[in-house]
């Protein structure tokens, strides 16, 4: 069970890194806001 939880956290951390990379290349405010919402969800999963 512990390994499963750790893998979930690893996945969410990788997702946050990918979102940060995409945020660097954002062209519009709407894109940035969408990425921020996704990052907030991933961060919430890490906190749980």
PyMOL Python script that loads the backbone (N, CA, C, O; Angstrom):
from pymol import cmd

cmd.read_pdbstr("""\
ATOM      1  N   UNK A   1       0.827  -1.191   0.000  1.00  0.00           N
ATOM      2  CA  UNK A   1       0.000   0.000   0.000  1.00  0.00           C
ATOM      3  C   UNK A   1       0.874   1.259   0.000  1.00  0.00           C
ATOM      4  O   UNK A   1       0.591   2.212  -0.726  1.00  0.00           O
ATOM      5  N   UNK A   2       1.921   1.260   0.805  1.00  0.00           N
ATOM      6  CA  UNK A   2       2.799   2.419   0.909  1.00  0.00           C
ATOM      7  C   UNK A   2       3.454   2.732  -0.436  1.00  0.00           C
ATOM      8  O   UNK A   2       3.572   3.897  -0.817  1.00  0.00           O
ATOM      9  N   UNK A   3       3.875   1.698  -1.148  1.00  0.00           N
ATOM     10  CA  UNK A   3       4.507   1.885  -2.447  1.00  0.00           C
ATOM     11  C   UNK A   3       3.537   2.538  -3.418  1.00  0.00           C
ATOM     12  O   UNK A   3       3.919   3.422  -4.185  1.00  0.00           O
ATOM     13  N   UNK A   4       2.287   2.106  -3.383  1.00  0.00           N
ATOM     14  CA  UNK A   4       1.264   2.683  -4.256  1.00  0.00           C
ATOM     15  C   UNK A   4       1.093   4.176  -3.983  1.00  0.00           C
ATOM     16  O   UNK A   4       1.009   4.971  -4.919  1.00  0.00           O
ATOM     17  N   UNK A   5       1.042   4.562  -2.705  1.00  0.00           N
ATOM     18  CA  UNK A   5       0.892   5.972  -2.347  1.00  0.00           C
ATOM     19  C   UNK A   5       2.101   6.780  -2.789  1.00  0.00           C
ATOM     20  O   UNK A   5       1.967   7.916  -3.243  1.00  0.00           O
ATOM     21  N   UNK A   6       3.272   6.191  -2.654  1.00  0.00           N
ATOM     22  CA  UNK A   6       4.488   6.896  -3.044  1.00  0.00           C
ATOM     23  C   UNK A   6       4.532   7.101  -4.554  1.00  0.00           C
ATOM     24  O   UNK A   6       4.978   8.147  -5.025  1.00  0.00           O
ATOM     25  N   UNK A   7       4.069   6.104  -5.319  1.00  0.00           N
ATOM     26  CA  UNK A   7       4.052   6.229  -6.772  1.00  0.00           C
ATOM     27  C   UNK A   7       3.099   7.340  -7.189  1.00  0.00           C
ATOM     28  O   UNK A   7       3.384   8.074  -8.136  1.00  0.00           O
ATOM     29  N   UNK A   8       1.967   7.474  -6.494  1.00  0.00           N
ATOM     30  CA  UNK A   8       1.018   8.543  -6.788  1.00  0.00           C
ATOM     31  C   UNK A   8       1.641   9.904  -6.569  1.00  0.00           C
ATOM     32  O   UNK A   8       1.445  10.823  -7.364  1.00  0.00           O
ATOM     33  N   UNK A   9       2.391  10.031  -5.493  1.00  0.00           N
ATOM     34  CA  UNK A   9       3.048  11.309  -5.202  1.00  0.00           C
ATOM     35  C   UNK A   9       4.130  11.619  -6.236  1.00  0.00           C
ATOM     36  O   UNK A   9       4.308  12.770  -6.635  1.00  0.00           O
ATOM     37  N   UNK A  10       4.845  10.589  -6.663  1.00  0.00           N
ATOM     38  CA  UNK A  10       5.865  10.777  -7.689  1.00  0.00           C
ATOM     39  C   UNK A  10       5.227  11.245  -8.987  1.00  0.00           C
ATOM     40  O   UNK A  10       5.741  12.140  -9.658  1.00  0.00           O
ATOM     41  N   UNK A  11       4.111  10.636  -9.330  1.00  0.00           N
ATOM     42  CA  UNK A  11       3.406  11.008 -10.555  1.00  0.00           C
ATOM     43  C   UNK A  11       2.944  12.461 -10.482  1.00  0.00           C
ATOM     44  O   UNK A  11       3.088  13.205 -11.453  1.00  0.00           O
ATOM     45  N   UNK A  12       2.393  12.870  -9.344  1.00  0.00           N
ATOM     46  CA  UNK A  12       1.909  14.244  -9.202  1.00  0.00           C
ATOM     47  C   UNK A  12       3.079  15.231  -9.236  1.00  0.00           C
ATOM     48  O   UNK A  12       2.950  16.334  -9.768  1.00  0.00           O
ATOM     49  N   UNK A  13       4.214  14.834  -8.669  1.00  0.00           N
ATOM     50  CA  UNK A  13       5.382  15.724  -8.694  1.00  0.00           C
ATOM     51  C   UNK A  13       5.870  15.917 -10.128  1.00  0.00           C
ATOM     52  O   UNK A  13       6.205  17.030 -10.533  1.00  0.00           O
ATOM     53  N   UNK A  14       5.908  14.826 -10.890  1.00  0.00           N
ATOM     54  CA  UNK A  14       6.322  14.921 -12.294  1.00  0.00           C
ATOM     55  C   UNK A  14       5.349  15.798 -13.070  1.00  0.00           C
ATOM     56  O   UNK A  14       5.752  16.562 -13.948  1.00  0.00           O
ATOM     57  N   UNK A  15       4.058  15.683 -12.740  1.00  0.00           N
ATOM     58  CA  UNK A  15       3.043  16.487 -13.405  1.00  0.00           C
ATOM     59  C   UNK A  15       3.275  17.973 -13.117  1.00  0.00           C
ATOM     60  O   UNK A  15       3.150  18.809 -14.012  1.00  0.00           O
ATOM     61  N   UNK A  16       3.611  18.295 -11.872  1.00  0.00           N
ATOM     62  CA  UNK A  16       3.890  19.690 -11.518  1.00  0.00           C
ATOM     63  C   UNK A  16       5.090  20.228 -12.298  1.00  0.00           C
ATOM     64  O   UNK A  16       5.085  21.378 -12.737  1.00  0.00           O
ATOM     65  N   UNK A  17       6.102  19.405 -12.466  1.00  0.00           N
ATOM     66  CA  UNK A  17       7.290  19.818 -13.217  1.00  0.00           C
ATOM     67  C   UNK A  17       6.921  20.079 -14.679  1.00  0.00           C
ATOM     68  O   UNK A  17       7.347  21.073 -15.269  1.00  0.00           O
ATOM     69  N   UNK A  18       6.121  19.170 -15.258  1.00  0.00           N
ATOM     70  CA  UNK A  18       5.684  19.349 -16.650  1.00  0.00           C
ATOM     71  C   UNK A  18       4.848  20.621 -16.808  1.00  0.00           C
ATOM     72  O   UNK A  18       5.006  21.353 -17.785  1.00  0.00           O
ATOM     73  N   UNK A  19       3.964  20.880 -15.852  1.00  0.00           N
ATOM     74  CA  UNK A  19       3.129  22.081 -15.916  1.00  0.00           C
ATOM     75  C   UNK A  19       3.982  23.346 -15.810  1.00  0.00           C
ATOM     76  O   UNK A  19       3.700  24.346 -16.470  1.00  0.00           O
ATOM     77  N   UNK A  20       5.009  23.300 -14.989  1.00  0.00           N
ATOM     78  CA  UNK A  20       5.904  24.457 -14.853  1.00  0.00           C
ATOM     79  C   UNK A  20       6.626  24.724 -16.174  1.00  0.00           C
ATOM     80  O   UNK A  20       6.798  25.876 -16.575  1.00  0.00           O
ATOM     81  N   UNK A  21       7.043  23.655 -16.843  1.00  0.00           N
ATOM     82  CA  UNK A  21       7.718  23.815 -18.125  1.00  0.00           C
ATOM     83  C   UNK A  21       6.763  24.414 -19.162  1.00  0.00           C
ATOM     84  O   UNK A  21       7.152  25.287 -19.938  1.00  0.00           O
ATOM     85  N   UNK A  22       5.525  23.944 -19.171  1.00  0.00           N
ATOM     86  CA  UNK A  22       4.532  24.483 -20.106  1.00  0.00           C
ATOM     87  C   UNK A  22       4.227  25.943 -19.792  1.00  0.00           C
ATOM     88  O   UNK A  22       4.032  26.751 -20.700  1.00  0.00           O
ATOM     89  N   UNK A  23       4.186  26.277 -18.506  1.00  0.00           N
ATOM     90  CA  UNK A  23       3.882  27.647 -18.094  1.00  0.00           C
ATOM     91  C   UNK A  23       4.921  28.627 -18.625  1.00  0.00           C
ATOM     92  O   UNK A  23       4.604  29.774 -18.938  1.00  0.00           O
ATOM     93  N   UNK A  24       6.145  28.172 -18.721  1.00  0.00           N
ATOM     94  CA  UNK A  24       7.216  29.033 -19.253  1.00  0.00           C
ATOM     95  C   UNK A  24       6.934  29.437 -20.701  1.00  0.00           C
ATOM     96  O   UNK A  24       7.341  30.512 -21.142  1.00  0.00           O
ATOM     97  N   UNK A  25       6.236  28.571 -21.435  1.00  0.00           N
ATOM     98  CA  UNK A  25       6.001  28.801 -22.858  1.00  0.00           C
ATOM     99  C   UNK A  25       4.612  29.366 -23.155  1.00  0.00           C
ATOM    100  O   UNK A  25       4.250  29.531 -24.320  1.00  0.00           O
ATOM    101  N   UNK A  26       3.840  29.660 -22.124  1.00  0.00           N
ATOM    102  CA  UNK A  26       2.469  30.153 -22.295  1.00  0.00           C
ATOM    103  C   UNK A  26       2.442  31.437 -23.119  1.00  0.00           C
ATOM    104  O   UNK A  26       3.246  32.346 -22.916  1.00  0.00           O
ATOM    105  N   UNK A  27       1.499  31.484 -24.048  1.00  0.00           N
ATOM    106  CA  UNK A  27       1.365  32.666 -24.896  1.00  0.00           C
ATOM    107  C   UNK A  27       0.209  33.564 -24.458  1.00  0.00           C
ATOM    108  O   UNK A  27       0.248  34.779 -24.654  1.00  0.00           O
ATOM    109  N   UNK A  28      -0.822  32.953 -23.862  1.00  0.00           N
ATOM    110  CA  UNK A  28      -1.991  33.748 -23.478  1.00  0.00           C
ATOM    111  C   UNK A  28      -2.294  33.590 -21.997  1.00  0.00           C
ATOM    112  O   UNK A  28      -1.851  32.644 -21.344  1.00  0.00           O
ATOM    113  N   UNK A  29      -3.049  34.528 -21.497  1.00  0.00           N
ATOM    114  CA  UNK A  29      -3.443  34.497 -20.096  1.00  0.00           C
ATOM    115  C   UNK A  29      -4.349  33.291 -19.822  1.00  0.00           C
ATOM    116  O   UNK A  29      -4.241  32.653 -18.775  1.00  0.00           O
ATOM    117  N   UNK A  30      -5.238  32.988 -20.764  1.00  0.00           N
ATOM    118  CA  UNK A  30      -6.151  31.865 -20.588  1.00  0.00           C
ATOM    119  C   UNK A  30      -5.389  30.549 -20.435  1.00  0.00           C
ATOM    120  O   UNK A  30      -5.727  29.713 -19.597  1.00  0.00           O
ATOM    121  N   UNK A  31      -4.362  30.384 -21.254  1.00  0.00           N
ATOM    122  CA  UNK A  31      -3.529  29.183 -21.148  1.00  0.00           C
ATOM    123  C   UNK A  31      -2.883  29.110 -19.768  1.00  0.00           C
ATOM    124  O   UNK A  31      -2.861  28.055 -19.135  1.00  0.00           O
ATOM    125  N   UNK A  32      -2.366  30.229 -19.320  1.00  0.00           N
ATOM    126  CA  UNK A  32      -1.695  30.278 -18.025  1.00  0.00           C
ATOM    127  C   UNK A  32      -2.671  29.943 -16.900  1.00  0.00           C
ATOM    128  O   UNK A  32      -2.325  29.198 -15.983  1.00  0.00           O
ATOM    129  N   UNK A  33      -3.879  30.483 -16.959  1.00  0.00           N
ATOM    130  CA  UNK A  33      -4.864  30.218 -15.920  1.00  0.00           C
ATOM    131  C   UNK A  33      -5.252  28.744 -15.899  1.00  0.00           C
ATOM    132  O   UNK A  33      -5.441  28.165 -14.829  1.00  0.00           O
ATOM    133  N   UNK A  34      -5.371  28.143 -17.066  1.00  0.00           N
ATOM    134  CA  UNK A  34      -5.701  26.719 -17.148  1.00  0.00           C
ATOM    135  C   UNK A  34      -4.593  25.884 -16.503  1.00  0.00           C
ATOM    136  O   UNK A  34      -4.869  24.945 -15.757  1.00  0.00           O
ATOM    137  N   UNK A  35      -3.344  26.233 -16.796  1.00  0.00           N
ATOM    138  CA  UNK A  35      -2.215  25.507 -16.202  1.00  0.00           C
ATOM    139  C   UNK A  35      -2.162  25.703 -14.687  1.00  0.00           C
ATOM    140  O   UNK A  35      -1.821  24.780 -13.947  1.00  0.00           O
ATOM    141  N   UNK A  36      -2.498  26.898 -14.237  1.00  0.00           N
ATOM    142  CA  UNK A  36      -2.500  27.161 -12.797  1.00  0.00           C
ATOM    143  C   UNK A  36      -3.536  26.290 -12.099  1.00  0.00           C
ATOM    144  O   UNK A  36      -3.266  25.732 -11.035  1.00  0.00           O
ATOM    145  N   UNK A  37      -4.719  26.172 -12.694  1.00  0.00           N
ATOM    146  CA  UNK A  37      -5.754  25.319 -12.105  1.00  0.00           C
ATOM    147  C   UNK A  37      -5.288  23.862 -12.041  1.00  0.00           C
ATOM    148  O   UNK A  37      -5.505  23.179 -11.041  1.00  0.00           O
ATOM    149  N   UNK A  38      -4.655  23.399 -13.100  1.00  0.00           N
ATOM    150  CA  UNK A  38      -4.156  22.024 -13.116  1.00  0.00           C
ATOM    151  C   UNK A  38      -3.071  21.842 -12.055  1.00  0.00           C
ATOM    152  O   UNK A  38      -3.040  20.822 -11.367  1.00  0.00           O
ATOM    153  N   UNK A  39      -2.199  22.812 -11.926  1.00  0.00           N
ATOM    154  CA  UNK A  39      -1.124  22.734 -10.939  1.00  0.00           C
ATOM    155  C   UNK A  39      -1.694  22.725  -9.523  1.00  0.00           C
ATOM    156  O   UNK A  39      -1.183  22.019  -8.653  1.00  0.00           O
ATOM    157  N   UNK A  40      -2.744  23.503  -9.288  1.00  0.00           N
ATOM    158  CA  UNK A  40      -3.363  23.524  -7.969  1.00  0.00           C
ATOM    159  C   UNK A  40      -3.949  22.167  -7.618  1.00  0.00           C
ATOM    160  O   UNK A  40      -3.852  21.720  -6.475  1.00  0.00           O
ATOM    161  N   UNK A  41      -4.559  21.510  -8.602  1.00  0.00           N
ATOM    162  CA  UNK A  41      -5.120  20.159  -8.380  1.00  0.00           C
ATOM    163  C   UNK A  41      -4.013  19.159  -8.053  1.00  0.00           C
ATOM    164  O   UNK A  41      -4.142  18.359  -7.127  1.00  0.00           O
ATOM    165  N   UNK A  42      -2.936  19.211  -8.815  1.00  0.00           N
ATOM    166  CA  UNK A  42      -1.822  18.288  -8.585  1.00  0.00           C
ATOM    167  C   UNK A  42      -1.200  18.537  -7.216  1.00  0.00           C
ATOM    168  O   UNK A  42      -0.838  17.595  -6.512  1.00  0.00           O
ATOM    169  N   UNK A  43      -1.079  19.799  -6.846  1.00  0.00           N
ATOM    170  CA  UNK A  43      -0.502  20.150  -5.542  1.00  0.00           C
ATOM    171  C   UNK A  43      -1.399  19.656  -4.410  1.00  0.00           C
ATOM    172  O   UNK A  43      -0.910  19.175  -3.388  1.00  0.00           O
ATOM    173  N   UNK A  44      -2.706  19.776  -4.596  1.00  0.00           N
ATOM    174  CA  UNK A  44      -3.653  19.312  -3.578  1.00  0.00           C
ATOM    175  C   UNK A  44      -3.520  17.800  -3.378  1.00  0.00           C
ATOM    176  O   UNK A  44      -3.622  17.311  -2.252  1.00  0.00           O
ATOM    177  N   UNK A  45      -3.294  17.069  -4.454  1.00  0.00           N
ATOM    178  CA  UNK A  45      -3.127  15.623  -4.346  1.00  0.00           C
ATOM    179  C   UNK A  45      -1.838  15.268  -3.593  1.00  0.00           C
ATOM    180  O   UNK A  45      -1.779  14.268  -2.878  1.00  0.00           O
ATOM    181  N   UNK A  46      -0.821  16.098  -3.767  1.00  0.00           N
ATOM    182  CA  UNK A  46       0.427  15.858  -3.031  1.00  0.00           C
ATOM    183  C   UNK A  46       0.235  16.118  -1.540  1.00  0.00           C
ATOM    184  O   UNK A  46       0.829  15.431  -0.709  1.00  0.00           O
ATOM    185  N   UNK A  47      -0.578  17.092  -1.204  1.00  0.00           N
ATOM    186  CA  UNK A  47      -0.815  17.452   0.188  1.00  0.00           C
ATOM    187  C   UNK A  47      -1.678  16.428   0.911  1.00  0.00           C
ATOM    188  O   UNK A  47      -1.596  16.299   2.133  1.00  0.00           O
ATOM    189  N   UNK A  48      -2.496  15.706   0.174  1.00  0.00           N
ATOM    190  CA  UNK A  48      -3.444  14.754   0.805  1.00  0.00           C
ATOM    191  C   UNK A  48      -2.752  13.532   1.344  1.00  0.00           C
ATOM    192  O   UNK A  48      -3.404  12.647   1.898  1.00  0.00           O
TER     193      UNK A  48
END
""", "prot")
cmd.dss("prot")
cmd.show_as("cartoon", "prot")
cmd.util.cbc("prot")
cmd.orient("prot")
